[in-house]
Amino acid sequence: MGKPLYGLIIGGVLGVLDGLSALVSAPEVAPQIGMIVVGSMGKGLVAGWIIGFVAKKVKNLMVGILAGTIVSGLLALPFALGKDPETGQVYFWEILIPGMIVGLIVGYATQVYQPKRRVA
């Protein structure tokens, strides 16, 4: 398994957990949790794939962690700036911080992961 695929899988799984964290940080959004989890998983998949490609090209732990945090933060930013259409409330930090933590973890994991080489 290559690093982009590894990043994609980890990003997707952590994205689901990121979406479920909304139940803790903003319990009033519970009726919309299905859409939040799917959206967070989508962000995690895209971020994980990009971070995996960065890890494939650059072999540096700090660069991987920083790239993961920045990529995930940029992908979460448009959602963090948006208002909840029902309540009009903005959940900036509740969306941005877990999203950036997902990127940080994926950046770390993709840097330390070493794909096994096949022997022909």
VENJOHU-V689403 format. One record per residue. N is the residue number from 1. SS is DSSP state (hx for helix, st for strand, lp for the rest). PHI is phi as a letter, one per 30 degrees, with the letter a starting at -180 (NA if undefined). NEAR is the number of other ideal C-beta (glycine too) atoms within 12 Angstrom. Layout:
((N:SS:PHI:NEAR) (N:SS:PHI:NEAR))
This chain:
((1:lp:NA:18) (2:lp:d:21) (3:hx:d:33) (4:hx:d:27) (5:hx:d:22) (6:hx:d:29) (7:hx:d:43) (8:hx:d:30) (9:hx:d:26) (10:hx:d:39) (11:hx:d:43) (12:hx:d:29) (13:hx:d:24) (14:hx:d:38) (15:hx:d:39) (16:hx:d:28) (17:hx:d:25) (18:hx:e:44) (19:hx:d:36) (20:hx:d:26) (21:lp:d:26) (22:hx:d:33) (23:hx:d:22) (24:hx:d:16) (25:hx:d:23) (26:lp:b:25) (27:hx:d:15) (28:hx:d:19) (29:hx:c:28) (30:hx:e:17) (31:hx:d:15) (32:hx:c:22) (33:hx:d:22) (34:hx:d:17) (35:hx:d:18) (36:hx:d:33) (37:hx:d:26) (38:hx:d:20) (39:hx:d:28) (40:hx:d:41) (41:hx:d:29) (42:hx:d:25) (43:hx:d:40) (44:hx:d:42) (45:hx:d:31) (46:hx:d:29) (47:hx:d:44) (48:hx:d:43) (49:hx:d:33) (50:hx:d:31) (51:hx:d:49) (52:hx:d:38) (53:hx:d:27) (54:hx:d:32) (55:hx:d:39) (56:hx:d:24) (57:hx:d:18) (58:lp:c:21) (59:lp:c:16) (60:lp:b:17) (61:hx:d:20) (62:hx:d:15) (63:hx:d:21) (64:hx:d:34) (65:hx:d:28) (66:hx:d:23) (67:hx:d:34) (68:hx:d:43) (69:hx:d:29) (70:hx:d:25) (71:hx:d:36) (72:hx:d:44) (73:hx:d:31) (74:hx:d:23) (75:hx:d:34) (76:hx:d:36) (77:hx:e:22) (78:hx:d:16) (79:hx:d:29) (80:hx:d:26) (81:hx:d:16) (82:lp:d:18) (83:st:c:15) (84:lp:d:23) (85:lp:d:11) (86:lp:d:10) (87:lp:c:13) (88:lp:i:10) (89:lp:d:15) (90:st:c:17) (91:lp:c:28) (92:hx:e:22) (93:hx:d:18) (94:hx:d:29) (95:hx:c:36) (96:hx:d:29) (97:hx:d:23) (98:hx:d:36) (99:hx:d:46) (100:hx:d:33) (101:hx:d:28) (102:hx:e:43) (103:hx:d:44) (104:hx:d:32) (105:hx:d:31) (106:hx:d:50) (107:hx:d:42) (108:hx:d:27) (109:hx:d:29) (110:hx:d:45) (111:hx:d:31) (112:hx:d:19) (113:lp:d:27) (114:lp:c:15) (115:lp:d:17) (116:lp:d:9) (117:lp:c:8) (118:lp:d:7) (119:lp:c:4) (120:lp:d:3))
